Amino acid sequence: MQETLLSSAFSAFDDIDEISAKYNAAGLAPIRKLVAEKRASPSASIMVYGVYNAGKSTLINALLGAEDAKVADRPETDSVNRYLWREFEILDTPGIDAPISHEEVTREQLHAADVVIFVVNPLGVIEEAKTLSTLLELVERDKKVVVVFNSKNHLEPMIAERLKDELRQHLQVMAQERGMPPVLQAIPILEVNAKSALKAKLEGKENLLARSGLPSLERDLYKFLGSIQHNDLVASFIARLNGFIGETIELLDRGGDSESMATIDSFYEELARREVSLRANLKSLAEAKAAFIEQRAFSAIANMPDSAQERVEQLIQSAGSEIMTELEQELHKLASDASRLLDEMLESIKIDGQMQTPKADLVAPTEDCVAPVSSPLGSSLDFGLLETGARQMGSLLKPEHVVSALKVGKDLLPSLFKGIGQKTMEKIATKVVGKVVPVIGLTIQAGQILYSFIAKDPEEKRLEEEARLRTQQEERRNQLIREMSEDIAWEFKNSIISVVDENIRGNFAEVNAKLRDIRTGFSTAERDRSEDRAALVQAQAMLHANG
């Protein structure tokens, strides 16, 4: 699952917690306290709402990946149970059909929660008037809501979509009675098999988890909850953490006494920042392309359903190629810049080695104790080893090596489509081509049109009613297509970012491995110090990218 700003900041701190204790113990104590307080204070709350036996507790356990929420057939408490999920809080409350005293507890939490998940049985949701009334009440208050069809048995795609359409139609009627504007875009409906999702989480079955529908719910939750974290409090926390890491690096640097070592550290720092920057820039590009795909997919499915699959394939192919081309160009540029920096590092190593090599008339090694040229007396560094390692890295960073060895460009596209193609195209083939989209919302049943001979001419009234029904059906059809388009764009973005990240990690891992080899020219203490500094720099770069 993707990370929010806070979860990314927590990960960065965890990576450097023990390292910081070596160099900045005094500053670490208050930062540890701050992080602990932040973790103990959820940044947002998610309320799970529904009747008894709808599967609320099972869904909560599926999100948690553990059987923490107690599953019961009847109300056992009027309290609100709280569970920490990442940096958020999940609230498990008494059911909608609980005793009045219990129900009051539930309603108290409704308006305080940031998101409310309505868990319903897809085969009986139309009869849950109380649930739907509460749902619309929250929509009126601009509350974020999600409806989850907890399908205990797998529903055929056509059946699932028709059940969703029936629910949307019912919501439209209820919203109209309340004098509300169109509401469907504010009410996503997801199908989740909570029992299968929990089993998949507990047993580590990725394919079962994907089929359960839970990743789509997690996506929607993180998409919204991540957006509300862009506030001053989160920015202040990240800035405080960033300042602490900068202070720790400064204290660590005071222990260094070698120009060569400082140059190598500087080289790594620049490399780390470029890696994070490259990753962030390509992620932004992927998000922009995903938004474009979503818009064009919507248009293709809505207007040309018979050719929608081919059009979406073309969109994905084109967007993927553009991102891969950008990656290839950036790696060429990075290889060129890194080679220049490496030449500077190599020159510094030579100069530092010459400066620390003792004059022959001051130290005359005996036959039994010959001092190697690469290890001048008084130095903790093996300059010959450093120079050899730097030269080897120089060949590694040649642009032609980067391109051939790391398989950038079009060679990566097959792995991208392996991740997205089948899932996306199956959805289009099942839900679009000749099936759901051409049917739902297009045919007005004569029995739906209510005739009224009061107040207006019957023909005029009939035309008005027909126009209203057409508008509502078009809204339902558009919502179905919108959700499909969002799924396609999401899968593209996740797949392309995964491929790009894997490529970048492989790229920099090879270079960083060579840097570790170069550090073997240091003494053990200096090598540890340099590697600690590298970890601090990496964490700081991550925070800068997210700040």
Long-range contacts (C-beta under 8 A, 24 or more apart in sequence): 1-215, 1-218, 1-219, 1-222, 2-219, 2-222, 2-226, 2-494, 4-43, 4-86, 4-87, 4-222, 4-225, 4-226, 4-229, 5-226, 5-229, 5-230, 5-234, 5-238, 5-546, 6-38, 6-43, 6-87, 6-229, 6-234, 6-237, 7-86, 7-87, 8-542, 8-543, 8-546, 9-237, 9-238, 9-241, 9-543, 9-546, 10-35, 10-38, 10-39, 10-87, 11-542, 12-241, 12-539, 12-540, 12-542, 12-543, 13-241, 13-539, 15-535, 15-538, 15-539, 16-245, 16-248, 16-535, 16-536, 16-539, 19-248, 19-532, 19-535, 19-536, 20-244, 20-245, 20-248, 20-536, 22-532, 23-248, 23-251, 23-252, 23-255, 23-532, 24-244, 24-247, 24-248, 24-251, 27-244, 27-247, 27-248, 28-244, 31-240, 31-241, 31-244, 34-237, 34-240, 34-241, 35-241, 38-87, 38-237, 39-87, 42-84, 42-87, 42-88, 42-89, 43-87, 43-88, 43-225, 43-228, 43-229, 43-234, 44-88, 44-89, 44-114, 44-115, 44-225, 44-228, 44-229, 45-88, 45-89, 45-90, 45-91, 45-112, 45-113, 45-114, 45-115, 46-85, 46-88, 46-89, 46-90, 46-91, 46-113, 46-114, 46-115, 46-116, 46-117, 46-221, 46-225, 47-90, 47-91, 47-93, 47-109, 47-110, 47-113, 47-115, 47-116, 47-117, 48-90, 48-91, 48-92, 48-93, 48-117, 48-119, 49-93, 49-96, 49-106, 49-110, 49-116, 49-117, 49-118, 49-119, 49-131, 49-134, 50-95, 50-96, 50-118, 50-119, 50-120, 50-131, 51-95, 51-96, 51-97, 51-120, 51-128, 51-131, 52-95, 52-97, 52-98, 54-95, 54-119, 54-120, 54-121, 54-150, 55-119, 55-150, 55-152, 55-194, 55-195, 56-92, 56-95, 56-119, 57-92, 58-150, 58-194, 58-195, 58-198, 59-117, 59-119, 59-148, 59-150, 59-192, 59-194, 59-197, 60-90, 60-92, 61-194, 61-198, 62-192, 62-194, 62-195, 62-197, 62-198, 62-201, 62-212, 62-214, 63-90, 63-214, 63-217, 63-218, 64-90, 65-198, 65-201, 65-202, 66-201, 66-202, 67-198, 67-202, 75-99, 75-102, 77-102, 78-102, 78-105, 79-105, 80-105, 80-106, 80-109, 88-221, 88-225, 96-128, 96-130, 96-131, 96-134, 97-130, 110-134, 110-138, 110-143, 111-138, 111-141, 111-143, 113-143, 114-144, 114-224, 114-225, 114-228, 115-143, 115-144, 115-145, 115-146, 115-221, 115-224, 115-225, 116-143, 116-144, 116-145, 116-146, 117-145, 117-146, 117-148, 117-217, 118-145, 118-146, 118-147, 118-148, 119-148, 119-150, 119-194, 120-147, 120-148, 120-149, 120-150, 121-149, 121-150, 122-149, 122-150, 122-151, 122-155, 122-160, 122-163, 122-191, 123-163, 125-149, 125-163, 125-167, 126-166, 126-167, 126-170, 132-170, 132-171, 132-174, 133-174, 135-171, 135-187, 136-171, 136-174, 136-175, 136-178, 136-180, 136-183, 139-175, 139-180, 139-183, 139-186, 139-187, 140-178, 140-180, 144-224, 145-186, 145-187, 146-188, 146-190, 146-217, 146-220, 146-221, 147-187, 147-188, 147-189, 147-190, 148-189, 148-190, 148-191, 148-192, 148-217, 149-189, 149-190, 149-191, 149-192, 150-192, 150-193, 150-194, 151-191, 151-192, 151-193, 152-193, 152-195, 154-193, 155-191, 157-430, 157-431, 157-436, 158-435, 158-436, 160-191, 161-431, 161-436, 161-440, 161-480, 162-436, 162-440, 164-189, 164-480, 165-440, 165-441, 165-476, 165-480, 168-475, 168-476, 168-479, 169-472, 169-476, 172-472, 172-475, 172-476, 182-475, 184-475, 184-476, 184-479, 185-479, 185-482, 188-220, 188-483, 189-483, 190-216, 190-217, 190-220, 192-216, 192-217, 210-423, 216-487, 219-490, 235-547, 238-543, 238-546, 238-547, 239-547, 241-543, 242-540, 242-543, 242-544, 242-547, 245-536, 245-539, 245-540, 245-543, 246-540, 248-536, 249-533, 249-536, 249-537, 249-540, 252-529, 252-532, 252-533, 252-536, 253-533, 255-529, 256-526, 256-529, 258-352, 258-379, 258-380, 258-381, 258-526, 259-348, 259-351, 259-352, 260-348, 260-349, 260-352, 260-353, 260-381, 260-383, 260-386, 261-381, 261-522, 261-526, 261-530, 263-344, 263-345, 263-348, 263-349, 264-345, 264-386, 264-515, 264-518, 264-519, 264-530, 265-530, 265-533, 265-534, 266-345, 267-341, 267-342, 267-345, 267-515, 268-512, 268-515, 268-530, 268-533, 268-534, 268-537, 269-537, 270-341, 271-338, 271-508, 271-511, 271-512, 272-534, 272-537, 272-538, 272-541, 273-537, 273-541, 273-544, 274-334, 274-337, 274-338, 275-504, 275-508, 275-541, 276-538, 276-541, 276-542, 276-544, 276-545, 277-541, 277-545, 278-330, 278-334, 278-504, 279-500, 279-501, 279-504, 279-545, 280-545, 281-330, 282-323, 282-326, 282-327, 282-330, 282-497, 282-500, 282-504, 283-497, 283-500, 285-322, 285-323, 285-326, 286-323, 286-492, 286-493, 286-496, 286-497, 286-500, 287-493, 289-319, 289-322, 289-323, 289-492, 289-493, 289-496, 290-319, 290-489, 290-490, 290-492, 290-493, 290-496, 291-489, 292-319, 293-319, 293-485, 293-488, 293-489, 293-492, 294-485, 294-486, 294-488, 294-489, 295-485, 297-484, 297-485, 297-488, 297-489, 298-481, 298-482, 298-485, 301-428, 301-432, 301-437, 301-481, 301-484, 301-485, 302-437, 302-477, 302-478, 302-481, 305-432, 305-433, 305-434, 305-437, 305-438, 306-433, 306-434, 308-428, 308-432, 308-433, 309-425, 309-428, 309-429, 309-432, 309-433, 312-424, 312-425, 312-428, 312-488, 313-421, 313-425, 316-417, 316-420, 316-421, 316-424, 316-492, 317-413, 317-417, 319-492, 319-496, 320-413, 320-416, 320-417, 320-492, 320-496, 321-410, 321-413, 323-496, 323-500, 324-408, 324-409, 324-410, 324-412, 324-413, 325-409, 327-408, 327-409, 327-500, 327-503, 327-504, 328-403, 328-408, 328-409, 331-399, 331-402, 331-403, 331-406, 331-408, 331-507, 332-399, 332-402, 332-403, 334-402, 335-397, 335-398, 335-399, 335-401, 335-402, 336-399, 338-397, 338-511, 339-394, 339-397, 339-398, 342-390, 342-393, 342-394, 342-397, 343-394, 345-390, 346-387, 346-390, 346-391, 346-394, 349-383, 349-386, 349-387, 349-390, 350-383, 350-387, 352-381, 352-383, 353-379, 353-381, 353-383, 353-384, 353-386, 353-387, 356-381, 356-383, 380-522, 380-523, 380-525, 380-526, 381-521, 381-522, 381-523, 381-526, 382-520, 382-521, 382-522, 383-521, 384-521, 385-518, 385-520, 385-521, 386-518, 386-521, 389-514, 389-517, 389-518, 389-520, 389-521, 390-518, 392-514, 392-517, 393-511, 393-514, 393-515, 393-518, 396-510, 396-511, 396-514, 397-511, 402-507, 405-510, 406-503, 406-506, 406-507, 406-510, 407-503, 408-503, 412-499, 412-503, 415-499, 416-495, 416-496, 416-499, 419-491, 419-495, 419-498, 419-499, 420-491, 420-492, 420-495, 423-491, 424-487, 424-488, 424-491, 424-492, 427-484, 427-487, 427-488, 428-484, 428-488, 431-480, 431-484, 432-484, 436-480, 437-477, 437-480, 437-481, 440-473, 440-476, 440-477, 440-480, 441-473, 441-474, 441-475, 441-476, 441-477, 441-480, 442-473, 442-477, 444-469, 444-470, 444-473
